């Protein structure tokens, strides 16, 4: 049996809590030494709630590293995952805030 990819794990999340848990597990899959050598803006302080996941995604996306930066590949991998987690959080929030739960937050007028 094939292990689901990290993206597939995010795709099946239905709650903020699930996304935070998958995000923590993703981050934990990296070598501590590798993570400890990241520039300070690219180290998460904590991943407790969806806002932490989103803030980390934006911090990674905002960090300007060049391809010659020794950390660029890792930063790009982290950014790709956490941006997808941020987008998944937004989709879940949109569905949750919709009221009838159908995900269609824009109502058509007759």
C-alpha positions in Angstrom: 0.0 0.0 0.0 1.3 3.4 -1.0 1.8 6.1 1.6 -0.2 9.3 0.8 1.8 12.3 -0.3 1.8 15.4 2.0 -0.5 17.1 -0.5 -2.9 14.2 -0.4 -2.9 14.4 3.4 -3.8 18.1 3.2 -6.5 17.4 0.7 -8.4 15.0 3.0 -8.3 17.4 6.0 -11.7 18.7 7.0 -10.8 20.9 9.9 -8.2 23.5 10.9 -7.0 21.1 13.6 -6.3 18.4 11.1 -4.3 20.8 8.9 -2.3 22.0 11.9 -1.5 18.3 12.8 -0.5 17.4 9.2 1.7 20.6 9.1 3.4 19.7 12.3 4.1 16.2 11.1 5.4 17.5 7.8 7.8 19.9 9.6 8.8 17.1 11.9 9.8 14.9 8.9 12.8 17.2 8.3 16.2 16.7 9.9 16.6 18.9 13.0 20.1 19.9 11.9 18.8 21.0 8.5 16.0 23.1 10.0 18.3 24.6 12.6 20.5 26.1 9.8 17.6 28.0 8.2 17.6 31.7 8.4 15.6 33.0 11.4 12.7 34.3 9.3 12.2 30.8 7.9 12.0 29.0 11.3 8.5 28.7 12.7 8.1 29.8 16.3 5.1 27.5 16.8 2.4 25.7 14.9 -0.6 25.7 17.3 -3.5 27.0 15.1 -4.4 27.7 11.5 -3.2 31.3 11.9 0.3 30.0 12.7 0.3 27.8 9.6 -0.8 30.8 7.5 1.7 33.2 9.0 4.5 30.7 8.4 3.4 30.2 4.8 3.5 33.9 4.2 6.9 34.4 5.9 8.4 31.7 3.7 6.8 33.2 0.6 8.0 36.6 1.6 11.6 35.5 2.3 13.8 36.6 -0.7 16.3 33.8 -1.2 18.4 33.5 -4.3 19.1 30.2 -6.1 22.7 30.5 -4.9 21.5 30.5 -1.3 22.4 27.1 0.3 18.9 26.9 1.9 16.9 27.8 -1.2 15.8 24.3 -2.0 14.6 23.6 1.5 12.9 27.0 1.8 11.1 26.4 -1.5 9.9 22.9 -0.4 8.6 24.3 2.9 7.0 27.2 1.2 5.2 25.0 -1.4 3.7 22.8 1.4 2.8 25.6 3.8 1.2 27.7 1.0 -1.0 24.7 0.1 -1.9 24.3 3.8 -2.8 28.0 3.9 -5.0 27.6 0.8 -6.6 24.5 2.3 -7.4 26.5 5.5 -9.0 29.2 3.4 -11.2 26.7 1.6 -12.3 25.1 4.9 -13.0 28.5 6.4 -15.0 29.5 3.3 -17.2 26.4 3.6 -17.6 26.7 7.3 -18.6 30.4 7.1 -21.1 29.7 4.3 -23.9 28.9 6.7 -25.5 26.1 4.7 -22.1 24.3 4.4 -22.3 23.9 0.6 -19.2 26.1 0.1 -21.1 28.5 -2.2 -20.7 31.7 -0.2 -21.9 34.0 -3.1 -25.6 33.8 -3.3 -27.4 34.4 -6.6 -30.2 37.0 -6.6 -33.4 36.2 -8.4 
